[in-house]
Amino acid sequence: MSNLSLAFSPCPNDTFIFEAMVHNRIDTEGLEFNVELADVEALNHKAMGGTVDVCKVSYHAYLYLLRNYVMLNSGGALGFRNGPILISRRKYHPEEVGQLSIAIPGEFTTAHLLLKIAFPNAGTKRVEIFSDIERLILDGTYDAGVIIHENRFTYEKKGLFRIMDLGEHWEQLTQCPVPLGGIVVKKSLGYDTINKLNRVMRRSVLFALENPETPMAFVKQNAQEMDEEVMKKHIQLYVNDFTVDLGLGGRKAVMKLFEFAEKLNIRD
């Protein structure tokens, strides 16, 4: 029996796909998990510090993890029309972005990298917890912000405006899905354990897709008072065929992201 540390976010798509493996609804092949939930940027830093065996991270962050971690085939968040959005409390033209103060959901998030790709000369940026960004724009702390996850379903109702859908911009540039995040595993665990984790993760995703109501209690428990309709929209948007298996299309998208990062000299 192997006991592994496992960290992922409390967002509905993550809790949905991990529920079966952390509650032993599937064959885990002798693997057990000590689970920790954290914000996306906190997860990126955990992996960078090497403090967790299995971790959900941004694909941007994975660029810094290649030496010590490998990406699983299953569990990824990629897709079309589901990327981050640059929003503001009043209407701005894209040409004005260089003069704005902007809240971002993490230095190593894919959202930040997509902002850099679209606006290499974006204005002053500061990291905030993703769930606080709408409020911080509304109260005037920032001119604009990059929103992710369920906030794409709520910002317009709050009177906020879209400057650019950064995911759509990426899709137009590359004709690839938006590579948001995936599951990494420490290489030091060895091939046998990594292969087991690939199989277990795939089983967990498939179980959730085949039994969508079963994970919902765990989803709701961690969804921070989110409306149930928004939870289900969130899951439908971010859990898809790429989550079951990256495939060639998913891998191409990740490599394209790395190519853009290298062109922008983002990696040290």
N, C-alpha and C positions, 0 to 999 in steps of 0.2 A: 504494500500500500504506500503510495507516494502522496505526500501532503505538500501542496503548492500554494504560494501566495498569488491571489488573483485580484486585480483592481480594474474597475470599469466605472462608468458614470451613472448617475441616477436617472438619466434621460430615458424616456420610454423605449426607444429602439434598443438600447443596451440591456435594460432589465428584461425586456421581452425575449431577447435571444439567449440570454444567459440563465434564465430561470430554470430550465430543465436540468442543466448540468449542476447548478448549485443546490438544487433540491432533489437530486438523484432520481429524476424521472426517466433517465436514459442510462444506458451502460456507459459508465465512465472509465472502464478498463482498469479499475483499481486506483484511479486518481481521486484525491479529495482536495478541497479548496478552502483556504482561509480568505474570506471575501472582504474587500474594502471598497467603498464607493467614494468617488471624489470628482470634482470639477475637471473638465477636459485639460486645462493647462496644468493643474496639479498632477494629473496622470502623466502628462508629458515629462514633468520634472521627476516624478518617481522613476520612470523608466531611464531617464538620463542619469539618475543617481544610482541605478542598478539595484534598487531596493525591492523590486517585485519580480516574481518569476514570469507571470503572464499579465499583460496589461493592454488595455485599449489606449491607443495613442493617435494623434493626428498624423496623417501621412507626411506633412511638413516636418514634424518632429522625427519621424523615422529616418530622415536623411542624416540625422546626427546619431543614430542608434545602430547603423549597419554593422559596426564592428562586433557588437555584443548581443544583438537580438536578430531574430528572423521573423518574418511576417507569416501568419497562418493564411491558408487559402480561404477559410471561411470566417465569417464574423465581421466583414468589412462594411463600411458605410460609403457607398458610391452611388451615383445615379444622375439622372437628368432632371433639370428643373427643381433641384433641391439644395442649391448652393447658398452661401452666405449673401446677405444683402446690405449694402451701404445705405443707411437711412439718416434722416435729419428732422429737426422740428419745424423747419421752413424749407421752401423749395430752393435748391441750389442747382446750378448747372455743373456738369462734370468738370468744366474748366476751373471752377472755383475751389475744388477739393484741396489744392495746394495751400490754401489759406485757412483751412478749417482745423479746429481741434477735434480729434477723433478718438473715441473709445474702441478698443479692440479686445476680443475675448481671450487673448494670450499671444505672447511673442512667437511661440512655436506652433500655433494653430494653422491649419490650412487656410482658414479665413484670412489670417494676416498675410500669408503668402499670396493669396489671390488678390488682396488689396494692393500689394506691392506690384504684382503683375499688371493690374489695371491702371494703377496710379503710382508710378515709381517715385514721384515727387509729392506724395500725399503730405498733408500738414502734420502738426504735432500730434503724436499718438501716445496713448497711455493704456496700460492693461487694466481691465476691470472684469469681475465675474460676469459671465455672459448674461445671466438672468437679471443683472442690475442695469444693463446698458440702456434699455428703453427709458427707464425712470431717470437716469442721469442725463439723457438728452432732453427729456421733458422739463426737468428742473433747471436747465440751462448750464449744467456743469460742462457739457460738451456741445459743440455745434452739430456733430454727427457721430455715428457709431456703426460698427459692423455687427449685425445680428446673425445668430445661428439657431439651429434647432427649432423649437416650437414658436419662437418669436416671429418667424415669418408668417404665422397665422394670426398674429395679434397686433402688429404695429400699426396697420391702417385704421383699425378700430380706435386706436389711441390718438389719432390725428397726426401721425408721423408720415413723412414722405420718403419715397424711394429716390435715391440719387442714381444708383446702379445696382442691378442684380449681378453680383460678381460671378455667380455660377453660370449665368447665361453668357457673360462675357467670355469665360473660360471655354464654354461649349462652342461658341462661335470661332474662337481662336484655334481650337484643337479637334473639334468634332468628337471629343472624348467625354465620357461621364466625369462628373466632378468627384475626385478622390478625396473624401473627407477624413476618414479614419479607419484603422484596422487593428487587429489583435497581434501583438508581438510576444515572442517567447524567448527566454534566455537561451543562447546557443549552448551554454555550459550544461544545460539539462541533458543534452545528448539526443541523437537521432531517434532512438526508440521512444522517448518521452514526447519529443516534438511531433512525431508521427501519430502517437496516441492522441495528443491534443488536437491535431488536425481532424482526426476522425470524431472525437468527442464534440468539438465545436460544431462541426457539420451536423451531427445528430441533434444537438441542442437547437440549432437554427431550424432544422426541418421539423422537429417536434413542435416548436412554437408556431410555425406556419400551418401545420396540420391540425393543431389544437389551439387556435388563437385565444380562446377564452381562458384557458388554463393559466397562462402567465399573468393575467390581468390583476390579480390581487397583489402580486409582487410589484407590478408596474405602478399601480395606484399608491401603494405604500411609500414609494420613493419619488413620486411625481410632483411633490411640492405644491399641492392644492391645484393642480392643473385640471381644467375642464376635461371630462372624459372624452368628449367629441374631439378635442384637440389632441389628446393622447393617441386616439386611434388614427387620426390623420397623420400624426407624427410617425407612427409605426408603419403605416402604409407607404409613406414617402421614403423612409430610410431603410426599410427592410425589404429586400427585393432579390432578384436572381444573383446579383453581385455579392450579396450577403451569404448566399449558399456557397458560392465559389467565385473567386475573383475572375477566373477565366482569362483569355488572351486580351479581351477588351479592358478589363480592370487593370491588368498588369501594364498595358500600354499607357493607360491614363496616369498611373503612378510614375512611370518612367518619364512621361511628358512633364509632369510636375517637377521632377528632379532636374530635368533639362532647363526649365525656366529658372529654377533656383540657382543653378550654376551660372546661367547667363547674367543673372542679377547679382552675382557674387554674394549670395546670401549665406552660403556655408563658409565657415572659417577655413 
